[in-house]
């Protein structure tokens, strides 16, 4: 049986789509990428039983999402789209349950940032202000790309064959410190952290770019998640 990859969903709690309704949503490219990598994707709705959800999957994909709110005020012209509190609570519990079980985890953008924060790491909440010397990181699609500098000897470098890669860039928040149990494994040329990973035999990888939007170039990350999840004992 193909490994089951649980994908957490985003919660529209501000009724942006229709008044009086809250919607769960996900870019279909995430589930398509998991299927193409040989896994069976299932969507995990925001709820109260994160441990139960984690017991039914073989690997976890934490996709991109909304913003983490900063503790200090920013200028009025800096716009944040805060993640729904109920979604954040569920995702935190889901990640904790996955880590307790030793499940393979792939975090993308918001998902990678959550992985860092849950280990006591920190974020740049708005790159243009927090790192004014950084290059732009909200680049137009589909042509906007920047080079990726891989850490030699890292799991990510092995997955990408230590070759030069260019990735998309759609974020204004970024990891500042990777947190306990995680190490930096890739940066942009300006030094901004682009990926973190857990050392050792377990599979935990968080990337700031969006491999689900890169077609075949994003395939190695999803295949690695599916392959690592194939040996999971569910339950």
N, CA, C and O of each residue as an XYZ file, in Angstrom:
940
protein
N       0.843     -1.194      0.000
C       0.000      0.000      0.000
C       0.878      1.244      0.000
O       1.863      1.293      0.738
N       0.552      2.244     -0.803
C       1.314      3.493     -0.773
C       1.204      4.160      0.600
O       0.150      4.085      1.231
N       2.258      4.802      1.068
C       2.174      5.495      2.349
C       1.153      6.631      2.295
O       0.996      7.303      1.276
N       0.471      6.825      3.413
C      -0.543      7.875      3.519
C       0.122      9.144      4.044
O       0.706      9.144      5.128
N       0.031     10.214      3.278
C       0.611     11.505      3.656
C      -0.518     12.448      4.051
O      -1.341     12.829      3.218
N      -0.551     12.817      5.318
C      -1.538     13.780      5.781
C      -1.092     15.196      5.462
O       0.065     15.555      5.684
N      -2.006     15.997      4.945
C      -1.712     17.391      4.598
C      -2.648     18.283      5.404
O      -3.868     18.201      5.260
N      -2.084     19.124      6.244
C      -2.927     20.030      7.020
C      -3.551     21.073      6.085
O      -2.978     21.416      5.051
N      -4.708     21.561      6.457
C      -5.445     22.519      5.626
C      -5.442     23.901      6.264
O      -5.198     24.042      7.462
N      -5.711     24.908      5.459
C      -5.795     26.282      5.934
C      -7.250     26.627      6.271
O      -8.184     26.142      5.633
N      -7.414     27.466      7.275
C      -8.747     27.863      7.721
C      -8.978     29.335      7.418
O      -8.241     30.198      7.895
N     -10.007     29.619      6.623
C     -10.431     31.005      6.379
C     -11.398     31.395      7.494
O     -12.601     31.146      7.412
N     -10.838     32.017      8.543
C     -11.663     32.385      9.695
C     -12.186     33.810      9.616
O     -12.946     34.246     10.481
N     -11.780     34.537      8.578
C     -12.215     35.940      8.460
C     -13.360     36.094      7.453
O     -13.718     37.209      7.073
N     -13.924     34.972      7.030
C     -15.067     34.971      6.122
C     -14.762     35.759      4.849
O     -15.581     36.545      4.370
N     -13.563     35.527      4.319
C     -13.148     36.253      3.118
C     -13.905     35.790      1.887
O     -14.073     36.563      0.944
N     -14.365     34.545      1.874
C     -15.013     34.006      0.681
C     -16.517     34.225      0.684
O     -17.105     34.556     -0.345
N     -17.139     34.039      1.846
C     -18.584     34.235      1.928
C     -18.952     34.518      3.376
O     -18.533     33.802      4.285
N     -19.735     35.563      3.582
C     -20.114     35.966      4.935
C     -20.853     34.838      5.646
O     -21.705     34.169      5.061
N     -20.512     34.642      6.914
C     -21.180     33.633      7.719
C     -20.638     32.231      7.560
O     -21.162     31.298      8.170
N     -19.583     32.054      6.743
C     -19.028     30.724      6.526
C     -17.517     30.740      6.712
O     -16.835     31.685      6.316
N     -17.008     29.672      7.324
C     -15.577     29.456      7.423
C     -15.212     28.274      6.526
O     -15.854     27.225      6.572
N     -14.178     28.459      5.715
C     -13.805     27.437      4.745
C     -12.425     26.869      5.059
O     -11.529     27.591      5.495
N     -12.267     25.572      4.833
C     -10.974     24.931      4.801
C     -10.525     24.865      3.348
O     -11.332     24.562      2.469
N      -9.249     25.143      3.078
C      -8.797     25.169      1.690
C      -7.341     24.737      1.584
O      -6.597     24.741      2.564
N      -6.957     24.364      0.367
C      -5.602     23.911      0.087
C      -5.361     23.991     -1.408
O      -6.229     23.617     -2.198
N      -4.198     24.473     -1.804
C      -3.803     24.441     -3.206
C      -3.713     22.985     -3.654
O      -3.010     22.189     -3.032
N      -4.415     22.635     -4.719
C      -4.467     21.244     -5.174
C      -3.100     20.710     -5.570
O      -2.896     19.496     -5.601
N      -2.173     21.589     -5.868
C      -0.860     21.130     -6.298
C      -0.122     20.344     -5.213
O       0.746     19.530     -5.527
N      -0.458     20.579     -3.938
C       0.166     19.780     -2.878
C      -0.231     18.314     -2.989
O       0.632     17.436     -2.996
N      -1.519     18.045     -3.073
C      -1.966     16.654     -3.158
C      -1.514     16.017     -4.464
O      -1.179     14.833     -4.490
N      -1.499     16.785     -5.547
C      -1.018     16.249     -6.818
C       0.448     15.860     -6.734
O       0.853     14.831     -7.274
N       1.250     16.684     -6.055
C       2.676     16.390     -5.923
C       2.899     15.125     -5.107
O       3.785     14.332     -5.425
N       2.102     14.927     -4.051
C       2.214     13.707     -3.249
C       1.840     12.488     -4.084
O       2.526     11.468     -4.031
N       0.760     12.584     -4.853
C       0.346     11.465     -5.709
C       1.423     11.135     -6.740
O       1.737      9.967     -6.967
N       1.980     12.163     -7.356
C       3.009     11.939     -8.363
C       4.261     11.312     -7.761
O       5.022     10.632     -8.450
N       4.466     11.554     -6.454
C       5.623     10.966     -5.776
C       5.358      9.552     -5.289
O       6.255      8.902     -4.752
N       4.117      9.062     -5.473
C       3.797      7.689     -5.104
C       3.072      7.531     -3.790
O       2.881      6.404     -3.332
N       2.659      8.624     -3.165
C       1.939      8.553     -1.904
C       0.443      8.730     -2.091
O      -0.027      9.091     -3.171
N      -0.298      8.469     -1.020
C      -1.734      8.699     -0.989
C      -2.004      9.908     -0.095
O      -1.825      9.811      1.120
N      -2.430     11.047     -0.657
C      -2.669     12.229      0.175
C      -4.042     12.183      0.830
O      -5.023     11.778      0.206
N      -4.106     12.598      2.082
C      -5.389     12.842      2.725
C      -5.324     14.211      3.394
O      -4.299     14.589      3.961
N      -6.428     14.947      3.320
C      -6.470     16.275      3.905
C      -6.910     16.180      5.357
O      -7.841     15.446      5.690
N      -6.233     16.928      6.211
C      -6.500     16.909      7.643
C      -7.221     18.193      8.031
O      -6.588     19.247      8.098
N      -8.516     18.140      8.286
C      -9.252     19.351      8.653
C      -8.877     19.840     10.037
O      -8.544     19.040     10.911
N      -8.927     21.132     10.241
C      -8.682     21.711     11.556
C      -9.718     21.159     12.527
O     -10.920     21.221     12.265
N      -9.249     20.621     13.647
C     -10.151     20.017     14.620
C      -9.520     19.968     15.984
O      -8.586     20.716     16.274
N     -10.032     19.080     16.835
C      -9.570     18.997     18.216
C      -8.716     17.774     18.497
O      -8.133     17.672     19.576
N      -8.626     16.842     17.552
C      -7.933     15.586     17.811
C      -6.718     15.449     16.899
O      -6.708     14.636     15.975
N      -5.705     16.247     17.171
C      -4.501     16.191     16.348
C      -3.782     14.860     16.519
O      -3.248     14.319     15.550
N      -3.760     14.324     17.741
C      -3.089     13.041     17.973
C      -3.786     11.930     17.200
O      -3.125     11.051     16.647
N      -5.128     11.960     17.157
C      -5.863     10.964     16.393
C      -5.563     11.062     14.915
O      -5.408     10.046     14.237
N      -5.479     12.290     14.409
C      -5.144     12.474     13.000
C      -3.749     11.938     12.701
O      -3.539     11.288     11.677
N      -2.792     12.208     13.592
C      -1.418     11.760     13.372
C      -1.300     10.244     13.433
O      -0.383      9.675     12.840
N      -2.210      9.580     14.138
C      -2.139      8.119     14.259
C      -2.580      7.408     12.981
O      -2.349      6.208     12.830
N      -3.211      8.134     12.063
C      -3.770      7.526     10.866
C      -2.933      7.787      9.610
O      -3.322      7.401      8.508
N      -1.791      8.439      9.782
C      -0.974      8.789      8.627
C       0.430      8.214      8.782
O       0.842      7.807      9.868
N       1.150      8.195      7.660
C       2.525      7.694      7.654
C       3.549      8.817      7.539
O       4.724      8.619      7.847
N       3.120      9.972      7.107
C       3.981     11.137      6.984
C       3.133     12.385      6.988
O       1.931     12.325      6.727
N       3.750     13.528      7.285
C       3.015     14.785      7.436
C       3.598     15.847      6.513
O       4.812     16.040      6.446
N       2.709     16.526      5.807
C       3.069     17.675      4.984
C       2.386     18.910      5.556
O       1.158     18.978      5.610
N       3.180     19.884      5.983
C       2.677     21.161      6.476
C       2.859     22.186      5.356
O       3.989     22.588      5.079
N       1.788     22.612      4.715
C       1.917     23.465      3.526
C       2.093     24.939      3.881
O       2.149     25.318      5.051
N       2.177     25.751      2.839
C       2.198     27.190      3.033
C       0.883     27.685      3.607
O      -0.141     27.007      3.519
N       0.920     28.864      4.192
C      -0.281     29.418      4.811
C      -0.128     30.900      5.086
O       0.633     31.601      4.419
N      -0.865     31.358      6.077
C      -0.870     32.784      6.402
C       0.293     33.149      7.319
O       1.198     32.345      7.540
N       0.258     34.361      7.845
C       1.385     34.922      8.575
C       1.345     34.618     10.070
O       0.285     34.402     10.659
N       2.539     34.609     10.658
C       2.679     34.624     12.108
C       2.735     36.085     12.560
O       3.511     36.875     12.024
N       1.923     36.434     13.531
C       1.882     37.818     13.997
C       3.096     38.127     14.868
O       3.473     37.316     15.715
N       3.702     39.276     14.671
C       4.848     39.663     15.506
C       4.398     40.109     16.897
O       3.259     40.532     17.092
N       5.309     40.005     17.849
C       5.000     40.438     19.212
C       5.044     41.959     19.332
O       4.362     42.536     20.178
N       5.842     42.606     18.490
C       5.947     44.069     18.557
C       5.193     44.687     17.389
O       4.998     44.032     16.365
N       4.765     45.943     17.529
C       4.038     46.582     16.424
C       4.956     46.923     15.256
O       6.133     47.234     15.441
N       4.403     46.861     14.068
C       5.085     47.263     12.846
C       4.365     48.480     12.267
O       3.226     48.748     12.649
N       4.994     49.221     11.362
C       4.319     50.377     10.749
C       2.990     49.991     10.110
O       2.796     48.852      9.685
N       2.096     50.945     10.050
C       0.733     50.677      9.579
C       0.699     50.184      8.142
O      -0.251     49.504      7.755
N       1.714     50.508      7.336
C       1.695     50.084      5.941
C       2.206     48.653      5.742
O       2.208     48.153      4.617
N       2.636     47.995      6.813
C       3.043     46.591      6.738
C       1.810     45.746      7.037
O       1.292     45.774      8.154
N       1.344     45.004      6.054
C       0.098     44.248      6.176
C       0.404     42.793      6.495
O       1.175     42.138      5.793
N      -0.209     42.299      7.559
C      -0.115     40.889      7.918
C      -1.464     40.218      7.681
O      -2.519     40.818      7.887
N      -1.405     38.958      7.243
C      -2.598     38.115      7.110
C      -2.458     37.004      8.143
O      -1.952     35.930      7.818
N      -2.895     37.235      9.387
C      -2.594     36.293     10.472
C      -3.262     34.933     10.270
O      -4.416     34.841      9.850
N      -2.507     33.888     10.580
C      -3.073     32.545     10.543
C      -4.186     32.453     11.581
O      -4.093     33.054     12.651
N      -5.236     31.703     11.267
C      -6.354     31.533     12.192
C      -5.863     30.884     13.480
O      -5.149     29.883     13.418
N      -6.223     31.424     14.650
C      -5.752     30.841     15.916
C      -6.080     29.362     16.059
O      -5.259     28.599     16.569
N      -7.263     28.941     15.619
C      -7.621     27.521     15.735
C      -6.766     26.663     14.818
O      -6.396     25.544     15.175
N      -6.450     27.185     13.633
C      -5.562     26.436     12.740
C      -4.173     26.323     13.351
O      -3.576     25.247     13.333
N      -3.653     27.422     13.892
C      -2.319     27.393     14.472
C      -2.251     26.410     15.637
O      -1.286     25.655     15.756
N      -3.272     26.416     16.496
C      -3.285     25.485     17.626
C      -3.300     24.038     17.138
O      -2.598     23.185     17.682
N      -4.100     23.768     16.115
C      -4.173     22.401     15.567
C      -2.850     22.010     14.924
O      -2.352     20.907     15.152
N      -2.282     22.897     14.129
C      -1.020     22.583     13.460
C       0.104     22.351     14.467
O       0.937     21.465     14.274
N       0.130     23.135     15.530
C       1.145     22.930     16.569
C       0.984     21.552     17.209
O       1.960     20.826     17.395
N      -0.254     21.203     17.542
C      -0.504     19.900     18.154
C      -0.224     18.766     17.169
O       0.277     17.712     17.561
N      -0.544     18.979     15.903
C      -0.301     17.971     14.875
C       1.194     17.727     14.700
O       1.630     16.580     14.609
N       1.974     18.793     14.654
C       3.419     18.649     14.523
C       4.001     17.946     15.747
O       4.867     17.081     15.617
N       3.524     18.319     16.935
C       4.009     17.662     18.156
C       3.695     16.172     18.137
O       4.538     15.353     18.505
N       2.474     15.815     17.706
C       2.088     14.408     17.653
C       2.919     13.656     16.622
O       3.317     12.515     16.856
N       3.183     14.291     15.480
C       4.007     13.656     14.447
C       5.426     13.435     14.953
O       6.027     12.393     14.695
N       5.956     14.411     15.669
C       7.309     14.262     16.203
C       7.361     13.188     17.275
O       8.337     12.443     17.356
N       6.331     13.099     18.093
C       6.281     12.054     19.114
C       6.314     10.670     18.475
O       6.966      9.760     18.986
N       5.609     10.514     17.358
C       5.577      9.231     16.654
C       6.796      9.010     15.768
O       7.000      7.909     15.257
N       7.601     10.040     15.583
C       8.743      9.920     14.686
C       8.364      9.897     13.227
O       9.062      9.292     12.413
N       7.240     10.566     12.874
C       6.805     10.589     11.482
C       7.706     11.489     10.640
O       8.195     12.502     11.139
N       7.931     11.144      9.395
C       8.578     12.075      8.476
C       7.722     13.330      8.303
O       6.498     13.245      8.208
N       8.369     14.483      8.264
C       7.664     15.763      8.148
C       8.346     16.614      7.090
O       9.568     16.768      7.091
N       7.537     17.169      6.182
C       8.000     18.163      5.217
C       7.187     19.429      5.440
O       5.962     19.411      5.324
N       7.862     20.524      5.759
C       7.200     21.815      5.940
C       7.545     22.749      4.805
O       8.698     22.823      4.380
N       6.547     23.465      4.313
C       6.737     24.384      3.190
C       6.290     25.777      3.615
O       5.150     25.967      4.037
N       7.186     26.745      3.504
C       6.916     28.155      3.806
C       6.381     28.299      5.238
O       7.158     28.167      6.183
N       5.091     28.563      5.427
C       4.515     28.617      6.769
C       4.864     27.357      7.558
O       5.188     27.443      8.743
N       4.802     26.186      6.916
C       5.104     24.940      7.598
C       6.532     24.886      8.111
O       6.767     24.410      9.221
N       7.488     25.361      7.329
C       8.880     25.402      7.758
C       9.052     26.371      8.928
O       9.765     26.078      9.888
N       8.396     27.521      8.839
C       8.485     28.501      9.918
C       7.910     27.940     11.213
O       8.468     28.169     12.286
N       6.798     27.206     11.124
C       6.211     26.579     12.297
C       7.185     25.579     12.918
O       7.310     25.520     14.141
N       7.867     24.803     12.099
C       8.836     23.840     12.608
C       9.935     24.536     13.407
O      10.359     24.038     14.450
N      10.388     25.669     12.926
C      11.416     26.418     13.651
C      10.868     26.971     14.965
O      11.510     26.847     16.008
N       9.695     27.573     14.917
C       9.120     28.187     16.113
C       8.852     27.159     17.204
O       9.052     27.440     18.386
N       8.399     25.965     16.812
C       8.081     24.947     17.808
C       9.325     24.395     18.492
O       9.216     23.724     19.518
N      10.499     24.663     17.944
C      11.752     24.299     18.597
C      12.395     25.471     19.316
O      13.562     25.402     19.699
N      11.637     26.548     19.502
C      12.177     27.721     20.173
C      12.920     28.672     19.253
O      13.605     29.579     19.726
N      12.796     28.477     17.932
C      13.430     29.375     16.976
C      12.672     30.681     16.838
O      11.740     30.948     17.596
N      13.069     31.488     15.877
C      12.452     32.802     15.700
C      12.359     33.146     14.222
O      12.964     32.496     13.369
N      11.574     34.199     13.944
C      11.326     34.623     12.569
C      11.748     36.066     12.349
O      11.808     36.866     13.283
N      12.038     36.377     11.098
C      11.967     37.750     10.602
C      10.523     37.930     10.145
O      10.090     37.277      9.196
N       9.781     38.801     10.803
C       8.353     38.901     10.491
C       8.064     39.721      9.242
O       7.003     39.571      8.637
N       8.989     40.579      8.851
C       8.827     41.333      7.597
C      10.223     41.669      7.099
O      10.868     42.593      7.595
N      10.677     40.912      6.118
C      12.060     41.023      5.666
C      12.481     42.435      5.272
O      13.581     42.850      5.637
N      11.656     43.195      4.541
C      12.122     44.532      4.147
C      12.477     45.440      5.319
O      13.299     46.343      5.166
N      11.875     45.218      6.484
C      12.204     46.023      7.665
C      13.219     45.327      8.567
O      14.137     45.966      9.080
N      13.055     44.030      8.759
C      13.932     43.313      9.677
C      15.321     43.089      9.100
O      16.307     43.091      9.836
N      15.404     42.895      7.785
C      16.688     42.730      7.096
C      16.697     43.648      5.873
O      16.560     43.176      4.745
N      16.855     44.941      6.089
C      16.727     45.881      4.964
C      17.761     45.684      3.858
O      17.561     46.164      2.742
N      18.853     44.992      4.143
C      19.856     44.739      3.109
C      19.576     43.467      2.310
O      20.300     43.157      1.365
N      18.536     42.736      2.681
C      18.208     41.504      1.960
C      17.634     41.830      0.585
O      17.035     42.887      0.381
N      17.823     40.924     -0.333
C      17.231     41.069     -1.664
C      15.717     40.873     -1.576
O      15.234     40.358     -0.568
N      14.961     41.264     -2.591
C      13.518     40.988     -2.590
C      13.236     39.486     -2.540
O      13.900     38.692     -3.205
N      12.239     39.115     -1.739
C      11.862     37.706     -1.634
C      10.404     37.459     -1.996
O       9.915     36.339     -1.852
N       9.713     38.475     -2.458
C       8.379     38.298     -3.026
C       8.500     38.549     -4.524
O       8.307     39.666     -5.004
N       8.821     37.485     -5.246
C       9.117     37.590     -6.666
C       7.910     37.153     -7.494
O       7.145     36.289     -7.066
N       7.737     37.747     -8.676
C       6.567     37.417     -9.509
C       6.639     35.997    -10.045
O       7.713     35.483    -10.359
N       5.481     35.381    -10.140
C       5.375     34.056    -10.745
C       4.914     34.197    -12.197
O       4.128     35.094    -12.501
N       5.388     33.328    -13.105
C       6.208     32.153    -12.821
C       7.705     32.370    -12.989
O       8.484     31.439    -12.786
N       8.125     33.582    -13.356
C       9.530     33.757    -13.737
C      10.439     34.110    -12.566
O      11.657     33.975    -12.684
N       9.891     34.555    -11.448
C      10.722     35.011    -10.343
C      11.462     33.873     -9.653
O      10.834     32.983     -9.081
N      12.783     33.893     -9.701
C      13.608     32.848     -9.110
C      14.872     33.467     -8.512
O      15.313     34.536     -8.933
N      15.448     32.776     -7.519
C      16.772     33.151     -7.041
C      17.577     31.881     -6.782
O      16.993     30.821     -6.555
N      18.905     31.967     -6.812
C      19.728     30.783     -6.580
C      19.590     30.274     -5.148
O      19.207     31.010     -4.239
N      19.910     29.006     -4.977
C      19.873     28.336     -3.680
C      21.284     27.875     -3.345
O      21.933     27.200     -4.144
N      21.749     28.242     -2.167
C      23.080     27.838     -1.721
C      22.926     26.732     -0.689
O      22.483     26.985      0.431
N      23.289     25.503     -1.060
C      23.104     24.326     -0.220
C      24.271     24.151      0.742
O      25.419     24.440      0.406
N      23.956     23.671      1.954
C      24.992     23.366      2.937
C      25.608     22.021      2.589
O      24.902     21.013      2.556
N      26.919     21.984      2.327
C      27.559     20.707      1.971
C      27.353     19.657      3.065
O      27.454     19.958      4.255
N      27.065     18.436      2.650
C      26.885     17.348      3.591
C      25.502     17.251      4.194
O      25.248     16.350      4.993
N      24.604     18.142      3.841
C      23.259     18.113      4.396
C      22.388     17.100      3.650
O      22.706     16.692      2.533
N      21.281     16.704      4.291
C      20.331     15.816      3.632
C      19.776     16.480      2.378
O      19.630     15.835      1.340
N      19.464     17.782      2.478
C      18.902     18.482      1.329
C      19.878     18.485      0.165
O      19.477     18.278     -0.980
N      21.156     18.718      0.447
C      22.156     18.704     -0.630
C      22.194     17.347     -1.316
O      22.347     17.268     -2.535
N      22.055     16.269     -0.530
C      22.041     14.934     -1.126
C      20.796     14.727     -1.986
O      20.869     14.118     -3.053
N      19.647     15.239     -1.516
C      18.411     15.091     -2.287
C      18.493     15.823     -3.616
O      17.953     15.369     -4.625
N      19.171     16.954     -3.604
C      19.267     17.780     -4.809
C      20.579     17.552     -5.553
O      20.935     18.320     -6.447
N      21.298     16.491     -5.179
C      22.524     16.081     -5.876
C      23.608     17.144     -5.855
O      24.445     17.204     -6.756
N      23.591     17.989     -4.818
C      24.627     19.018     -4.655
C      24.755     19.926     -5.880
O      25.792     20.557     -6.079
N      23.706     19.991     -6.694
C      23.770     20.799     -7.909
C      23.199     22.191     -7.678
O      22.452     22.418     -6.726
N      23.556     23.117     -8.555
C      23.016     24.467     -8.479
C      21.518     24.432     -8.778
O      21.086     23.796     -9.740
N      20.738     25.110     -7.961
C      19.293     25.148     -8.147
C      18.806     26.585     -7.999
O      19.398     27.395     -7.285
N      17.717     26.874     -8.692
C      17.016     28.128     -8.500
C      15.611     27.808     -8.014
O      14.989     26.854     -8.480
N      15.112     28.610     -7.076
C      13.803     28.344     -6.482
C      12.939     29.599     -6.570
O      13.436     30.712     -6.744
N      11.630     29.384     -6.445
C      10.721     30.526     -6.410
C      10.780     31.178     -5.037
O      11.385     30.635     -4.112
N      10.164     32.322     -4.906
C      10.263     33.079     -3.653
C       9.014     33.936     -3.520
O       8.815     34.887     -4.276
N       8.163     33.584     -2.534
C       6.844     34.201     -2.419
C       6.555     34.651     -1.000
O       5.394     34.703     -0.594
N       7.589     34.979     -0.239
C       7.398     35.205      1.195
C       7.949     36.561      1.632
O       8.882     37.096      1.033
N       7.341     37.105      2.704
C       7.907     38.291      3.340
C       8.351     37.989      4.766
O       8.979     38.827      5.412
N       8.023     36.778      5.268
C       8.531     36.302      6.537
C       9.547     35.207      6.275
O       9.496     34.536      5.245
N      10.488     35.023      7.226
C      11.522     34.012      7.031
C      12.058     33.588      8.385
O      11.912     34.301      9.378
N      12.679     32.421      8.413
C      13.279     31.902      9.641
C      14.525     32.714      9.982
O      15.385     32.942      9.132
N      14.609     33.145     11.238
C      15.805     33.834     11.726
C      16.719     32.874     12.480
O      17.936     32.900     12.298
N      16.127     32.017     13.339
C      16.857     30.984     14.074
C      16.097     29.673     13.903
O      14.874     29.655     14.044
N      16.794     28.569     13.601
C      16.089     27.326     13.258
C      15.483     26.585     14.431
O      14.633     25.718     14.224
N      15.888     26.893     15.660
C      15.321     26.223     16.814
C      16.040     24.925     17.154
O      16.863     24.433     16.382
N      15.712     24.377     18.328
C      16.338     23.148     18.808
C      16.042     21.977     17.870
O      14.926     21.821     17.373
N      17.052     21.177     17.648
C      16.869     19.977     16.846
C      16.840     20.207     15.352
O      16.635     19.264     14.588
N      17.041     21.446     14.916
C      17.050     21.753     13.493
C      18.326     22.529     13.152
O      18.870     23.255     13.985
N      18.784     22.361     11.922
C      19.959     23.101     11.470
C      19.676     23.701     10.102
O      18.841     23.198      9.350
N      20.376     24.773      9.792
C      20.223     25.417      8.485
C      20.896     24.544      7.431
O      22.032     24.106      7.611
N      20.186     24.295      6.328
C      20.777     23.479      5.260
C      20.765     24.180      3.905
O      21.268     23.623      2.929
N      20.201     25.394      3.819
C      20.266     26.173      2.575
C      19.969     27.630      2.886
O      19.207     27.946      3.799
N      20.578     28.497      2.120
C      20.348     29.939      2.219
C      20.208     30.526      0.824
O      20.636     29.933     -0.167
N      19.596     31.711      0.770
C      19.628     32.514     -0.445
C      20.987     33.220     -0.518
O      21.696     33.276      0.486
N      21.359     33.752     -1.669
C      22.648     34.443     -1.769
C      22.805     35.608     -0.797
O      23.932     35.966     -0.454
N      21.702     36.211     -0.343
C      21.783     37.318      0.613
C      21.866     36.850      2.057
O      21.898     37.676      2.969
N      21.902     35.531      2.283
C      22.031     34.991      3.621
C      20.728     34.588      4.284
O      20.753     33.957      5.340
N      19.589     34.932      3.697
C      18.303     34.554      4.272
C      18.166     33.027      4.261
O      18.441     32.376      3.253
N      17.737     32.471      5.395
C      17.579     31.023      5.514
C      16.480     30.538      4.579
O      15.371     31.072      4.575
N      16.802     29.520      3.790
C      15.852     28.955      2.835
C      15.412     27.542      3.189
O      14.404     27.066      2.667
N      16.148     26.859      4.068
C      15.753     25.501      4.436
C      16.404     25.111      5.752
O      17.518     25.531      6.064
N      15.675     24.288      6.527
C      16.192     23.723      7.764
C      15.888     22.236      7.764
O      14.955     21.786      7.100
N      16.686     21.468      8.517
C      16.478     20.030      8.589
C      16.927     19.517      9.943
O      17.725     20.154     10.630
N      16.405     18.352     10.320
C      16.840     17.678     11.530
C      18.018     16.777     11.193
O      17.925     15.994     10.248
N      19.113     16.854     11.922
C      20.218     15.934     11.682
C      19.845     14.531     12.151
O      18.901     14.361     12.923
N      20.575     13.544     11.693
C      20.303     12.174     12.093
C      19.487     11.430     11.066
O      19.337     11.882      9.931
N      18.957     10.283     11.468
C      18.295      9.384     10.527
C      16.841      9.752     10.265
O      16.299      9.367      9.228
N      16.193     10.480     11.161
C      14.797     10.861     10.947
C      14.667     11.891      9.845
O      15.616     12.614      9.542
N      13.477     11.956      9.241
C      13.245     12.886      8.134
C      12.397     14.053      8.619
O      11.191     13.908      8.820
N      13.014     15.190      8.805
C      12.318     16.454      9.045
C      13.001     17.518      8.214
O      14.183     17.803      8.404
N      12.261     18.100      7.300
C      12.813     19.086      6.387
C      11.817     20.208      6.205
O      10.637     19.957      5.958
N      12.273     21.439      6.324
C      11.425     22.598      6.079
C      12.062     23.502      5.046
O      13.235     23.855      5.170
N      11.298     23.886      4.016
C      11.830     24.739      2.958
C      10.981     26.001      2.830
O       9.762     25.964      3.004
N      11.634     27.101      2.529
C      10.932     28.368      2.434
C      10.263     28.564      1.077
O       9.297     29.319      0.968
N      10.759     27.902      0.057
C      10.169     28.046     -1.276
C       8.990     27.088     -1.441
O       8.650     26.356     -0.511
N       8.368     27.092     -2.618
C       7.176     26.283     -2.878
C       7.467     25.250     -3.957
O       7.266     25.526     -5.140
N       7.942     24.050     -3.568
C       8.266     23.031     -4.573
C       7.044     22.527     -5.323
O       7.174     22.024     -6.438
N       5.858     22.653     -4.734
C       4.650     22.180     -5.433
C       4.367     23.004     -6.680
O       3.617     22.563     -7.551
N       4.957     24.198     -6.782
C       4.764     25.064     -7.945
C       5.866     24.893     -8.988
O       5.830     25.544    -10.033
N       6.848     24.023     -8.719
C       8.024     23.919     -9.578
C       7.996     22.709    -10.506
O       8.983     22.450    -11.194
N       6.900     21.965    -10.544
C       6.811     20.818    -11.436
C       7.858     19.768    -11.109
O       8.054     19.429     -9.942
N       8.530     19.252    -12.126
C       9.515     18.190    -11.929
C      10.646     18.617    -11.000
O      11.210     17.787    -10.287
N      10.980     19.910    -11.003
C      12.081     20.387    -10.163
C      11.762     20.267     -8.680
O      12.669     20.202     -7.850
N      10.462     20.236     -8.341
C      10.080     20.078     -6.941
C       9.895     18.639     -6.526
O       9.705     18.356     -5.343
N       9.947     17.714     -7.484
C       9.669     16.311     -7.223
C      10.551     15.649     -6.182
O      10.038     14.871     -5.378
N      11.872     15.917     -6.151
C      12.728     15.211     -5.198
C      12.303     15.363     -3.739
O      12.466     14.424     -2.960
N      11.775     16.491     -3.356
C      11.377     16.684     -1.963
C      10.163     15.829     -1.614
O      10.122     15.213     -0.548
N       9.178     15.789     -2.503
C       7.984     14.983     -2.239
C       8.311     13.489     -2.304
O       7.783     12.702     -1.519
N       9.174     13.103     -3.231
C       9.574     11.696     -3.290
C      10.317     11.287     -2.018
O      10.133     10.178     -1.517
N      11.148     12.178     -1.504
C      11.874     11.873     -0.273
C      10.917     11.703      0.895
O      11.104     10.809      1.721
N       9.898     12.545      0.977
C       8.893     12.413      2.039
C       8.161     11.085      1.919
O       7.996     10.377      2.912
N       7.725     10.744      0.727
C       6.988      9.498      0.522
C       7.868      8.293      0.819
O       7.421      7.351      1.473
N       9.103      8.307      0.353
C      10.002      7.178      0.599
C      10.281      7.021      2.087
O      10.302      5.898      2.589
N      10.495      8.128      2.810
C      10.736      8.046      4.246
C       9.502      7.535      4.978
O       9.623      6.867      6.005
N       8.307      7.847      4.455
C       7.064      7.453      5.102
C       6.690      6.007      4.845
O       5.812      5.470      5.521
N       7.334      5.370      3.889
C       6.989      3.996      3.529
C       7.282      3.009      4.643
O       6.704      1.923      4.680
N       8.183      3.379      5.557
C       8.553      2.456      6.638
C       7.828      2.758      7.939
O       8.114      2.131      8.960
N       6.902      3.699      7.925
C       6.165      4.058      9.140
C       5.224      2.939      9.556
O       4.573      2.312      8.720
N       5.161      2.695     10.867
C       4.176      1.770     11.427
C       3.014      2.595     11.962
O       3.163      3.336     12.933
N       1.872      2.464     11.328
C       0.729      3.307     11.684
C       0.032      2.794     12.938
O       0.050      1.600     13.239
N      -0.590      3.740     13.671
C      -1.387      3.345     14.809
C      -0.905      3.958     16.101
O      -1.489      3.712     17.157
